[in-house]
Amino acid sequence: MSAEELTPSEAARWAARGGLLLPADRHAAIAATANHIHSVVAVLRELDLGDTAPAPAYRASQERRDAAV
């Protein structure tokens, strides 16, 4: 999918391609939801996580317990 917003007809086409037949009254809602998810993911992709350890490196049992917030 390009950076352009997904249209209701494209949402219906992609759903049909995946084997999901959507009622016509749902096309706009599905497209709006997909566009929202795409915008959130785009923001997450911009985050600089260079110094963040990968998830397998995190050990909750080694976390220091502290009542301070």
Jmol script that loads the backbone (N, CA, C; Angstrom):
load data "model"
ATOM      1  N   MET A   1       0.840  -1.169   0.000  1.00  0.00           N
ATOM      2  CA  MET A   1       0.000   0.000   0.000  1.00  0.00           C
ATOM      3  C   MET A   1       0.887   1.235   0.000  1.00  0.00           C
ATOM      4  N   SER A   2       0.482   2.206  -0.779  1.00  0.00           N
ATOM      5  CA  SER A   2       1.265   3.432  -0.882  1.00  0.00           C
ATOM      6  C   SER A   2       1.005   4.332   0.312  1.00  0.00           C
ATOM      7  N   ALA A   3       1.663   5.490   0.330  1.00  0.00           N
ATOM      8  CA  ALA A   3       1.484   6.447   1.411  1.00  0.00           C
ATOM      9  C   ALA A   3       0.134   7.153   1.310  1.00  0.00           C
ATOM     10  N   GLU A   4      -0.548   7.030   0.166  1.00  0.00           N
ATOM     11  CA  GLU A   4      -1.859   7.635   0.001  1.00  0.00           C
ATOM     12  C   GLU A   4      -2.887   6.861   0.821  1.00  0.00           C
ATOM     13  N   GLU A   5      -3.987   7.552   1.152  1.00  0.00           N
ATOM     14  CA  GLU A   5      -5.014   6.901   1.946  1.00  0.00           C
ATOM     15  C   GLU A   5      -5.750   5.841   1.139  1.00  0.00           C
ATOM     16  N   LEU A   6      -6.158   4.811   1.821  1.00  0.00           N
ATOM     17  CA  LEU A   6      -6.918   3.727   1.226  1.00  0.00           C
ATOM     18  C   LEU A   6      -8.355   4.201   1.002  1.00  0.00           C
ATOM     19  N   THR A   7      -8.884   3.980  -0.181  1.00  0.00           N
ATOM     20  CA  THR A   7     -10.261   4.364  -0.475  1.00  0.00           C
ATOM     21  C   THR A   7     -11.195   3.205  -0.129  1.00  0.00           C
ATOM     22  N   PRO A   8     -12.484   3.492   0.046  1.00  0.00           N
ATOM     23  CA  PRO A   8     -13.430   2.407   0.338  1.00  0.00           C
ATOM     24  C   PRO A   8     -13.435   1.302  -0.726  1.00  0.00           C
ATOM     25  N   SER A   9     -13.331   1.678  -1.978  1.00  0.00           N
ATOM     26  CA  SER A   9     -13.326   0.643  -3.026  1.00  0.00           C
ATOM     27  C   SER A   9     -12.050  -0.200  -2.977  1.00  0.00           C
ATOM     28  N   GLU A  10     -10.920   0.424  -2.645  1.00  0.00           N
ATOM     29  CA  GLU A  10      -9.678  -0.337  -2.503  1.00  0.00           C
ATOM     30  C   GLU A  10      -9.752  -1.266  -1.296  1.00  0.00           C
ATOM     31  N   ALA A  11     -10.365  -0.800  -0.211  1.00  0.00           N
ATOM     32  CA  ALA A  11     -10.533  -1.646   0.978  1.00  0.00           C
ATOM     33  C   ALA A  11     -11.353  -2.879   0.631  1.00  0.00           C
ATOM     34  N   ALA A  12     -12.417  -2.691  -0.129  1.00  0.00           N
ATOM     35  CA  ALA A  12     -13.247  -3.819  -0.542  1.00  0.00           C
ATOM     36  C   ALA A  12     -12.461  -4.780  -1.428  1.00  0.00           C
ATOM     37  N   ARG A  13     -11.664  -4.219  -2.337  1.00  0.00           N
ATOM     38  CA  ARG A  13     -10.871  -5.061  -3.240  1.00  0.00           C
ATOM     39  C   ARG A  13      -9.839  -5.880  -2.472  1.00  0.00           C
ATOM     40  N   TRP A  14      -9.138  -5.245  -1.515  1.00  0.00           N
ATOM     41  CA  TRP A  14      -8.138  -5.961  -0.722  1.00  0.00           C
ATOM     42  C   TRP A  14      -8.792  -7.025   0.162  1.00  0.00           C
ATOM     43  N   ALA A  15      -9.938  -6.710   0.717  1.00  0.00           N
ATOM     44  CA  ALA A  15     -10.652  -7.692   1.540  1.00  0.00           C
ATOM     45  C   ALA A  15     -11.076  -8.888   0.697  1.00  0.00           C
ATOM     46  N   ALA A  16     -11.617  -8.626  -0.481  1.00  0.00           N
ATOM     47  CA  ALA A  16     -12.030  -9.714  -1.367  1.00  0.00           C
ATOM     48  C   ALA A  16     -10.829 -10.556  -1.784  1.00  0.00           C
ATOM     49  N   ARG A  17      -9.714  -9.903  -2.011  1.00  0.00           N
ATOM     50  CA  ARG A  17      -8.503 -10.638  -2.382  1.00  0.00           C
ATOM     51  C   ARG A  17      -8.072 -11.596  -1.269  1.00  0.00           C
ATOM     52  N   GLY A  18      -8.338 -11.191  -0.014  1.00  0.00           N
ATOM     53  CA  GLY A  18      -8.021 -12.042   1.126  1.00  0.00           C
ATOM     54  C   GLY A  18      -9.121 -13.030   1.477  1.00  0.00           C
ATOM     55  N   GLY A  19     -10.182 -13.056   0.661  1.00  0.00           N
ATOM     56  CA  GLY A  19     -11.251 -14.018   0.889  1.00  0.00           C
ATOM     57  C   GLY A  19     -12.343 -13.517   1.824  1.00  0.00           C
ATOM     58  N   LEU A  20     -12.363 -12.231   2.112  1.00  0.00           N
ATOM     59  CA  LEU A  20     -13.359 -11.661   3.012  1.00  0.00           C
ATOM     60  C   LEU A  20     -14.294 -10.758   2.210  1.00  0.00           C
ATOM     61  N   LEU A  21     -15.526 -11.160   2.083  1.00  0.00           N
ATOM     62  CA  LEU A  21     -16.509 -10.363   1.356  1.00  0.00           C
ATOM     63  C   LEU A  21     -17.204  -9.428   2.332  1.00  0.00           C
ATOM     64  N   LEU A  22     -17.035  -8.139   2.116  1.00  0.00           N
ATOM     65  CA  LEU A  22     -17.599  -7.135   3.011  1.00  0.00           C
ATOM     66  C   LEU A  22     -18.893  -6.574   2.446  1.00  0.00           C
ATOM     67  N   PRO A  23     -19.895  -6.321   3.311  1.00  0.00           N
ATOM     68  CA  PRO A  23     -21.089  -5.627   2.838  1.00  0.00           C
ATOM     69  C   PRO A  23     -20.703  -4.214   2.393  1.00  0.00           C
ATOM     70  N   ALA A  24     -21.384  -3.694   1.400  1.00  0.00           N
ATOM     71  CA  ALA A  24     -21.047  -2.388   0.822  1.00  0.00           C
ATOM     72  C   ALA A  24     -21.076  -1.270   1.854  1.00  0.00           C
ATOM     73  N   ASP A  25     -21.946  -1.374   2.851  1.00  0.00           N
ATOM     74  CA  ASP A  25     -22.034  -0.305   3.851  1.00  0.00           C
ATOM     75  C   ASP A  25     -20.861  -0.297   4.826  1.00  0.00           C
ATOM     76  N   ARG A  26     -19.982  -1.281   4.763  1.00  0.00           N
ATOM     77  CA  ARG A  26     -18.811  -1.365   5.649  1.00  0.00           C
ATOM     78  C   ARG A  26     -17.529  -0.864   4.997  1.00  0.00           C
ATOM     79  N   HIS A  27     -17.523  -0.681   3.696  1.00  0.00           N
ATOM     80  CA  HIS A  27     -16.300  -0.311   2.975  1.00  0.00           C
ATOM     81  C   HIS A  27     -15.666   0.970   3.523  1.00  0.00           C
ATOM     82  N   ALA A  28     -16.462   2.002   3.745  1.00  0.00           N
ATOM     83  CA  ALA A  28     -15.922   3.281   4.227  1.00  0.00           C
ATOM     84  C   ALA A  28     -15.350   3.141   5.628  1.00  0.00           C
ATOM     85  N   ALA A  29     -16.040   2.415   6.501  1.00  0.00           N
ATOM     86  CA  ALA A  29     -15.559   2.233   7.878  1.00  0.00           C
ATOM     87  C   ALA A  29     -14.254   1.441   7.906  1.00  0.00           C
ATOM     88  N   ILE A  30     -14.170   0.415   7.071  1.00  0.00           N
ATOM     89  CA  ILE A  30     -12.939  -0.392   7.003  1.00  0.00           C
ATOM     90  C   ILE A  30     -11.786   0.449   6.487  1.00  0.00           C
ATOM     91  N   ALA A  31     -12.038   1.246   5.462  1.00  0.00           N
ATOM     92  CA  ALA A  31     -10.987   2.111   4.913  1.00  0.00           C
ATOM     93  C   ALA A  31     -10.531   3.122   5.958  1.00  0.00           C
ATOM     94  N   ALA A  32     -11.461   3.727   6.699  1.00  0.00           N
ATOM     95  CA  ALA A  32     -11.102   4.698   7.732  1.00  0.00           C
ATOM     96  C   ALA A  32     -10.271   4.048   8.830  1.00  0.00           C
ATOM     97  N   THR A  33     -10.648   2.841   9.238  1.00  0.00           N
ATOM     98  CA  THR A  33      -9.896   2.126  10.269  1.00  0.00           C
ATOM     99  C   THR A  33      -8.490   1.783   9.786  1.00  0.00           C
ATOM    100  N   ALA A  34      -8.392   1.302   8.567  1.00  0.00           N
ATOM    101  CA  ALA A  34      -7.074   0.973   8.004  1.00  0.00           C
ATOM    102  C   ALA A  34      -6.193   2.207   7.900  1.00  0.00           C
ATOM    103  N   ASN A  35      -6.779   3.332   7.498  1.00  0.00           N
ATOM    104  CA  ASN A  35      -6.007   4.573   7.403  1.00  0.00           C
ATOM    105  C   ASN A  35      -5.534   5.039   8.776  1.00  0.00           C
ATOM    106  N   HIS A  36      -6.369   4.876   9.797  1.00  0.00           N
ATOM    107  CA  HIS A  36      -5.962   5.260  11.150  1.00  0.00           C
ATOM    108  C   HIS A  36      -4.805   4.379  11.635  1.00  0.00           C
ATOM    109  N   ILE A  37      -4.929   3.084  11.430  1.00  0.00           N
ATOM    110  CA  ILE A  37      -3.856   2.162  11.837  1.00  0.00           C
ATOM    111  C   ILE A  37      -2.564   2.517  11.106  1.00  0.00           C
ATOM    112  N   HIS A  38      -2.664   2.810   9.833  1.00  0.00           N
ATOM    113  CA  HIS A  38      -1.483   3.174   9.048  1.00  0.00           C
ATOM    114  C   HIS A  38      -0.825   4.436   9.598  1.00  0.00           C
ATOM    115  N   SER A  39      -1.630   5.422  10.007  1.00  0.00           N
ATOM    116  CA  SER A  39      -1.060   6.664  10.541  1.00  0.00           C
ATOM    117  C   SER A  39      -0.371   6.430  11.880  1.00  0.00           C
ATOM    118  N   VAL A  40      -0.922   5.561  12.717  1.00  0.00           N
ATOM    119  CA  VAL A  40      -0.292   5.246  14.006  1.00  0.00           C
ATOM    120  C   VAL A  40       1.025   4.509  13.789  1.00  0.00           C
ATOM    121  N   VAL A  41       1.023   3.539  12.904  1.00  0.00           N
ATOM    122  CA  VAL A  41       2.244   2.782  12.614  1.00  0.00           C
ATOM    123  C   VAL A  41       3.312   3.700  12.019  1.00  0.00           C
ATOM    124  N   ALA A  42       2.907   4.655  11.193  1.00  0.00           N
ATOM    125  CA  ALA A  42       3.867   5.588  10.611  1.00  0.00           C
ATOM    126  C   ALA A  42       4.577   6.398  11.697  1.00  0.00           C
ATOM    127  N   VAL A  43       3.837   6.802  12.733  1.00  0.00           N
ATOM    128  CA  VAL A  43       4.450   7.538  13.847  1.00  0.00           C
ATOM    129  C   VAL A  43       5.416   6.631  14.600  1.00  0.00           C
ATOM    130  N   LEU A  44       5.031   5.393  14.834  1.00  0.00           N
ATOM    131  CA  LEU A  44       5.907   4.455  15.547  1.00  0.00           C
ATOM    132  C   LEU A  44       7.184   4.187  14.770  1.00  0.00           C
ATOM    133  N   ARG A  45       7.094   4.156  13.447  1.00  0.00           N
ATOM    134  CA  ARG A  45       8.284   3.916  12.617  1.00  0.00           C
ATOM    135  C   ARG A  45       9.294   5.052  12.705  1.00  0.00           C
ATOM    136  N   GLU A  46       8.836   6.232  13.093  1.00  0.00           N
ATOM    137  CA  GLU A  46       9.730   7.386  13.194  1.00  0.00           C
ATOM    138  C   GLU A  46      10.511   7.416  14.505  1.00  0.00           C
ATOM    139  N   LEU A  47      10.134   6.584  15.472  1.00  0.00           N
ATOM    140  CA  LEU A  47      10.822   6.588  16.761  1.00  0.00           C
ATOM    141  C   LEU A  47      12.246   6.073  16.622  1.00  0.00           C
ATOM    142  N   ASP A  48      13.162   6.721  17.339  1.00  0.00           N
ATOM    143  CA  ASP A  48      14.551   6.275  17.349  1.00  0.00           C
ATOM    144  C   ASP A  48      14.717   5.295  18.502  1.00  0.00           C
ATOM    145  N   LEU A  49      14.843   4.030  18.196  1.00  0.00           N
ATOM    146  CA  LEU A  49      14.981   2.992  19.213  1.00  0.00           C
ATOM    147  C   LEU A  49      16.398   2.416  19.219  1.00  0.00           C
ATOM    148  N   GLY A  50      17.348   3.225  18.791  1.00  0.00           N
ATOM    149  CA  GLY A  50      18.722   2.764  18.660  1.00  0.00           C
ATOM    150  C   GLY A  50      19.334   2.193  19.928  1.00  0.00           C
ATOM    151  N   ASP A  51      19.043   2.773  21.088  1.00  0.00           N
ATOM    152  CA  ASP A  51      19.637   2.297  22.336  1.00  0.00           C
ATOM    153  C   ASP A  51      18.718   1.359  23.114  1.00  0.00           C
ATOM    154  N   THR A  52      17.595   1.010  22.539  1.00  0.00           N
ATOM    155  CA  THR A  52      16.640   0.136  23.214  1.00  0.00           C
ATOM    156  C   THR A  52      17.033  -1.316  22.998  1.00  0.00           C
ATOM    157  N   ALA A  53      17.117  -2.052  24.094  1.00  0.00           N
ATOM    158  CA  ALA A  53      17.468  -3.471  23.993  1.00  0.00           C
ATOM    159  C   ALA A  53      16.301  -4.245  23.382  1.00  0.00           C
ATOM    160  N   PRO A  54      16.589  -5.324  22.655  1.00  0.00           N
ATOM    161  CA  PRO A  54      15.507  -6.129  22.102  1.00  0.00           C
ATOM    162  C   PRO A  54      14.677  -6.766  23.221  1.00  0.00           C
ATOM    163  N   ALA A  55      13.443  -7.078  22.949  1.00  0.00           N
ATOM    164  CA  ALA A  55      12.525  -7.621  23.954  1.00  0.00           C
ATOM    165  C   ALA A  55      13.075  -8.854  24.672  1.00  0.00           C
ATOM    166  N   PRO A  56      13.746  -9.792  23.998  1.00  0.00           N
ATOM    167  CA  PRO A  56      14.258 -10.965  24.724  1.00  0.00           C
ATOM    168  C   PRO A  56      15.292 -10.609  25.800  1.00  0.00           C
ATOM    169  N   ALA A  57      15.878  -9.417  25.735  1.00  0.00           N
ATOM    170  CA  ALA A  57      16.883  -9.024  26.726  1.00  0.00           C
ATOM    171  C   ALA A  57      16.238  -8.554  28.030  1.00  0.00           C
ATOM    172  N   TYR A  58      14.937  -8.265  28.016  1.00  0.00           N
ATOM    173  CA  TYR A  58      14.246  -7.776  29.206  1.00  0.00           C
ATOM    174  C   TYR A  58      13.882  -8.940  30.104  1.00  0.00           C
ATOM    175  N   ARG A  59      14.200  -8.819  31.382  1.00  0.00           N
ATOM    176  CA  ARG A  59      13.867  -9.838  32.377  1.00  0.00           C
ATOM    177  C   ARG A  59      13.134  -9.160  33.531  1.00  0.00           C
ATOM    178  N   ALA A  60      11.843  -9.381  33.629  1.00  0.00           N
ATOM    179  CA  ALA A  60      11.038  -8.751  34.668  1.00  0.00           C
ATOM    180  C   ALA A  60      11.500  -9.181  36.056  1.00  0.00           C
ATOM    181  N   SER A  61      11.987 -10.395  36.186  1.00  0.00           N
ATOM    182  CA  SER A  61      12.422 -10.889  37.497  1.00  0.00           C
ATOM    183  C   SER A  61      13.651 -10.145  38.010  1.00  0.00           C
ATOM    184  N   GLN A  62      14.399  -9.494  37.137  1.00  0.00           N
ATOM    185  CA  GLN A  62      15.594  -8.757  37.536  1.00  0.00           C
ATOM    186  C   GLN A  62      15.293  -7.289  37.822  1.00  0.00           C
ATOM    187  N   GLU A  63      14.045  -6.896  37.645  1.00  0.00           N
ATOM    188  CA  GLU A  63      13.660  -5.505  37.851  1.00  0.00           C
ATOM    189  C   GLU A  63      13.677  -5.193  39.359  1.00  0.00           C
ATOM    190  N   ARG A  64      14.186  -4.006  39.705  1.00  0.00           N
ATOM    191  CA  ARG A  64      14.251  -3.592  41.095  1.00  0.00           C
ATOM    192  C   ARG A  64      12.865  -3.136  41.547  1.00  0.00           C
ATOM    193  N   ARG A  65      12.379  -3.719  42.622  1.00  0.00           N
ATOM    194  CA  ARG A  65      11.063  -3.372  43.134  1.00  0.00           C
ATOM    195  C   ARG A  65      11.198  -2.123  43.993  1.00  0.00           C
ATOM    196  N   ASP A  66      10.377  -1.125  43.693  1.00  0.00           N
ATOM    197  CA  ASP A  66      10.466   0.164  44.338  1.00  0.00           C
ATOM    198  C   ASP A  66       9.075   0.792  44.342  1.00  0.00           C
ATOM    199  N   ALA A  67       8.676   1.334  45.478  1.00  0.00           N
ATOM    200  CA  ALA A  67       7.338   1.930  45.568  1.00  0.00           C
ATOM    201  C   ALA A  67       7.293   3.320  44.953  1.00  0.00           C
ATOM    202  N   ALA A  68       8.442   3.920  44.703  1.00  0.00           N
ATOM    203  CA  ALA A  68       8.480   5.274  44.125  1.00  0.00           C
ATOM    204  C   ALA A  68       8.082   5.220  42.658  1.00  0.00           C
ATOM    205  N   VAL A  69       7.415   6.277  42.244  1.00  0.00           N
ATOM    206  CA  VAL A  69       7.001   6.365  40.848  1.00  0.00           C
ATOM    207  C   VAL A  69       7.832   7.397  40.153  1.00  0.00           C
TER     208      VAL A  69
END
end "model"
wireframe off; spacefill off
backbone 0.3
color backbone group
